[in-house]
Structure formats: C-alpha cells, structure tokens
Amino acid sequence: MPATDDLALLKDAALEAGKIAARYFHGSANRWDKPGGQGPVTEADLAVDKMLREELTAARADYGWLSEETEDGPDRLHAEQVFIVDPIDGTRSFIEGSTTWAHSLAIARDGRVEAAVVYLPMRNKLYAASLGKGASLNDVPLSVSEQQEMVGATVLAAKPNFDPSRWINADVPPITRKFRSSLAYRMSLVGEGRFDAMMTLHPTWEWDVAAGSLIVEEAGGAVSDRTNKPALFNNPVPKLSGMIAGGGFIHSALIARLA
C-alpha cells in the first residue's frame, strides 16, 4: 500500500482520536498510575487506544501493532510494516488541562518510518509527513530552522539534559532551553522551524518519537539517537538511546559536545 494512502488513513484516525479525547478533557477522565513508575494513564488514553487499534488494524490487517497502551507481543516483529502509536502523548498535560498533548501515529516499514501524523486537537494543529513527500502543518509545507550558531539557538529539552556531567569537559552549550511535555509535539515544533532542535538523552520509547522523527526529516532536518546512530523502529525492546533532532548544524553541534 503506498505511503500516501497510509498517510490519509493516519490523518482520518487522528481526527477521530481527537474527538474521543476531547470528550474526556478538562477533568472528566478517571486516572491512575501505571506500575513500575511508568507514569499516569487515563480513561481517555485507553479509549483512544482501543479505537485506533480496532480501526487501523482492520484497515491494514497485515500490519503489526505497537502502542504505549497495548500490551506488547512478538507478532509485530514478523510484520513488514507496523503501526507505532501513542494514543495521548503528554498525558500529564492532558490531566492538568494544558492543550499541548498530542496523538502520535506512525507506520514503519523494515525499521524506517514511512508515514506519520502528530495531531493536537485542542490547538487544531495536524502535522503530517510521508517519506519522500515532505512534511506539513495543516497542509502548509514545513522546513526546519537554518540556525548556524549554537549561541542563540533554542532547544526543546528537559532541564536534566543540561547537567554539566552530560557534556564534554562539563561545557554546557550556550543555548536557550525551552520545554513542552509531549516529545511528539517537541519534534513537530522543530519540523515547523519554531525551535532549532529538541533532545532527550535518556532511553526513549519508540511511540514517543516515531512520528516526529519523520516530520523533522521530511522538513529537512537531521534525526539520530544520542550516539548519532540513525533512529530505527520496531525493535524487540521498543526503546532508542535518546533522541536528538534539529537543523543540520545544530544537530551536529549538539552531538559533538555530548559526553
């Protein structure tokens, strides 16, 4: 199935997910904490996950399935293509009433993301990308920042990423740090060119960054794990060694300075 057809499928599913999540927004969703310190989950996460799993796998019965809110299994490893989904990325923001949470949907073939959507229903922002076809926000083409200096660059990241111990000779780069709770949204904002880069240096679940990685790449940016290896998806343990994404200069400059 061509990636463009898959992209249309993901867009439709994301819009439906937004309708479901909106019904639970502003405090009406029950919540509880996952075991093992994995963070909160709400009724909305599970309702969106159920709809996406049923609708997407019905449309593409031979695709595998990987989602934050579905128990993982080995079957996806034998599929040529796999859905990689975070029903609500930024659940804490959702609970707090912020509008920066997103639905993150991707399709990967042989480890490479081919189609991706990140949708923020409360902000009416639908980011999309198809391999070799570019990235867009609400159908307007995107391009990453062309920032060519570290000084003055804006990087989306949590504060612990800039502890001196993480940098060669404790030399923390002279950037302006900003933050958004959703990794998918951070990557989309980089693809939009509103920020120069994003980074997370701890092990990162695939569903948080799969869709965003293609959006940045198709907007002309560079994406890798913290060791500068390409981001490949549908691994047996679905985690990456961090994620750094941005315009080419800033991406390379951050990688070069990491301890």
C-alpha positions in Angstrom: 0.0 0.0 0.0 1.6 3.4 -1.0 2.7 5.6 1.9 0.4 8.4 0.7 -2.6 6.1 1.2 -1.3 5.2 4.6 -1.0 8.9 5.4 -4.6 9.5 4.6 -5.5 6.6 6.9 -3.5 8.1 9.8 -4.9 11.5 9.3 -8.5 10.2 9.5 -7.7 8.1 12.6 -6.0 11.1 14.3 -9.0 13.3 13.8 -11.3 10.7 15.2 -8.9 10.2 18.2 -9.2 14.0 18.8 -13.0 13.8 19.1 -12.8 10.9 21.6 -10.1 12.6 23.8 -12.0 15.9 23.7 -14.9 14.3 25.5 -12.7 13.5 28.4 -10.8 16.7 28.6 -10.9 19.2 31.5 -11.0 16.7 34.3 -13.8 14.2 33.3 -11.4 11.3 32.8 -10.6 8.9 35.6 -6.8 8.4 36.0 -4.4 6.1 37.8 -0.7 5.4 37.9 0.9 2.6 35.9 3.0 0.1 37.8 6.8 0.5 37.9 6.7 4.3 37.9 5.7 4.4 34.3 3.5 7.5 34.8 -0.2 8.2 34.7 -2.9 6.9 32.4 -6.5 7.9 31.9 -9.7 6.6 30.5 -9.1 8.8 27.5 -5.7 7.1 26.7 -7.4 3.7 26.8 -10.5 4.8 24.8 -8.3 6.3 22.1 -6.0 3.3 22.0 -9.0 0.9 21.6 -10.4 2.9 18.7 -7.1 3.3 16.9 -6.2 -0.4 17.3 -9.6 -1.6 16.0 -9.8 0.9 13.1 -6.2 0.8 11.9 -5.6 -2.9 12.1 -9.0 -3.6 10.4 -7.8 -1.3 7.6 -4.3 -2.9 7.4 -4.7 -6.5 8.7 -1.2 -7.5 7.8 0.5 -4.6 9.7 1.9 -5.1 13.2 0.9 -3.0 16.2 2.9 -1.2 18.9 1.3 1.2 21.3 2.1 2.6 24.7 -1.3 1.5 26.0 -1.5 -2.0 24.5 0.4 -5.0 26.0 3.3 -5.7 23.6 3.9 -9.1 21.9 6.3 -10.7 19.5 3.9 -10.8 16.5 4.8 -7.2 15.3 8.4 -8.3 14.9 7.4 -10.5 12.0 5.4 -7.8 10.2 7.0 -5.9 7.3 5.0 -2.8 8.4 3.9 -1.8 11.8 1.8 0.9 13.4 3.6 2.8 16.2 1.2 4.7 18.3 1.0 6.9 21.4 -2.7 7.5 21.9 -2.1 10.6 24.0 1.5 11.8 24.2 1.7 14.2 27.2 -0.9 12.6 29.5 0.3 14.7 32.4 -0.5 17.8 30.4 -3.9 16.3 29.5 -4.7 15.8 33.1 -3.6 19.3 34.1 -5.8 20.9 31.4 -2.9 22.0 29.2 -3.5 21.9 25.4 0.0 20.6 24.5 -0.8 16.9 24.4 -1.0 15.1 21.1 -2.0 12.0 19.3 1.2 10.4 17.7 0.7 7.9 14.8 3.3 6.4 12.6 3.8 3.5 10.2 7.3 2.0 9.8 8.5 -0.5 7.2 11.6 -2.5 8.0 12.6 -0.1 10.7 12.0 3.2 8.8 9.0 5.4 9.3 7.1 5.9 6.1 4.0 7.9 7.2 3.4 10.0 10.3 0.9 12.2 11.9 1.0 14.3 15.1 -2.3 15.9 16.0 -3.1 18.4 18.7 -6.9 18.6 18.7 -7.2 21.4 21.2 -4.9 23.6 19.1 -6.2 22.5 15.7 -2.7 21.5 14.6 -2.2 18.5 12.4 1.4 17.7 11.5 1.9 15.1 8.8 4.7 13.6 6.8 5.2 10.9 4.1 8.6 9.5 3.2 10.0 11.5 0.3 6.9 13.7 0.1 7.7 16.4 2.7 6.1 17.5 5.9 3.2 19.8 6.6 1.2 21.6 9.2 -2.5 21.8 8.3 -1.4 21.1 4.7 1.2 24.0 4.7 4.7 22.8 3.9 7.3 22.8 6.7 11.0 23.4 6.8 13.4 23.3 9.8 15.4 26.2 11.2 18.6 27.2 9.4 20.3 28.4 12.6 24.1 28.2 12.1 25.3 29.2 15.6 25.0 27.5 18.9 24.7 30.9 20.7 21.1 32.0 20.5 19.8 28.6 19.4 16.5 27.4 21.1 16.4 23.8 22.1 13.4 21.9 23.5 14.5 19.7 26.3 14.0 18.9 30.0 16.4 20.6 32.4 18.3 17.4 33.5 19.6 17.1 29.9 21.8 20.1 30.6 23.5 18.9 33.7 27.3 19.5 33.2 28.0 15.8 33.6 26.4 15.1 30.2 28.7 17.3 28.2 32.4 17.1 27.3 34.5 18.9 29.9 31.2 20.0 31.6 30.9 22.5 28.8 27.1 23.1 28.6 26.2 24.6 25.2 25.2 28.2 25.2 21.6 27.7 24.1 18.2 28.8 25.2 16.3 25.9 26.7 12.5 25.6 26.3 10.1 22.8 27.2 7.0 21.1 26.1 5.8 17.9 27.8 5.0 16.0 24.7 8.0 14.6 22.8 5.9 14.3 19.6 5.0 18.0 19.9 8.6 19.0 20.5 9.7 17.2 17.4 6.9 18.7 15.4 7.8 22.2 16.5 11.3 21.6 15.3 10.0 20.5 12.0 7.9 23.6 11.9 11.1 25.7 12.4 9.8 27.4 15.6 12.7 25.9 17.5 16.2 24.9 16.4 16.4 21.4 18.0 15.0 19.1 20.6 16.8 16.5 22.6 16.2 13.8 25.2 19.2 11.8 26.5 17.5 9.1 28.4 16.2 5.8 26.9 13.2 6.8 24.8 10.1 4.8 23.9 9.6 4.4 20.1 6.0 5.6 20.3 7.0 9.0 21.7 9.3 9.8 18.7 8.5 7.7 15.7 6.0 10.1 14.1 8.0 13.2 15.0 11.2 11.8 13.6 9.8 11.6 10.0 8.2 15.1 10.4 11.7 16.6 11.2 13.4 14.6 8.5 10.9 15.5 5.8 11.1 19.1 6.8 14.9 19.0 6.0 16.3 18.2 9.5 18.5 15.6 11.0 17.4 12.9 13.5 19.5 10.4 15.4 19.9 8.8 18.8 22.3 10.4 21.3 25.2 8.4 19.8 24.4 9.7 16.3 23.0 6.4 15.1 20.0 6.5 12.8 16.7 6.1 14.5 15.3 2.6 13.5 12.0 1.4 14.8 10.1 -1.8 15.7 12.9 -3.1 17.8 12.4 -6.1 20.1 12.7 -3.8 23.1 11.0 -0.7 21.6 13.4 1.9 23.0 16.0 4.2 21.5 19.1 5.6 23.1 17.7 9.1 23.4 16.8 11.3 20.5 18.3 14.5 19.0 16.6 16.3 16.2 17.1 19.6 14.5 18.5 21.6 11.7 21.7 20.0 10.4 24.2 22.4 12.0 22.6 22.4 15.5 22.1 18.6 15.4 25.8 18.1 14.6 26.9 20.6 17.1 24.9 19.0 20.0 26.2 15.5 19.1 29.8 16.7 19.0 29.6 18.1 22.5 27.9 15.3 24.3 30.0 13.4 26.8 
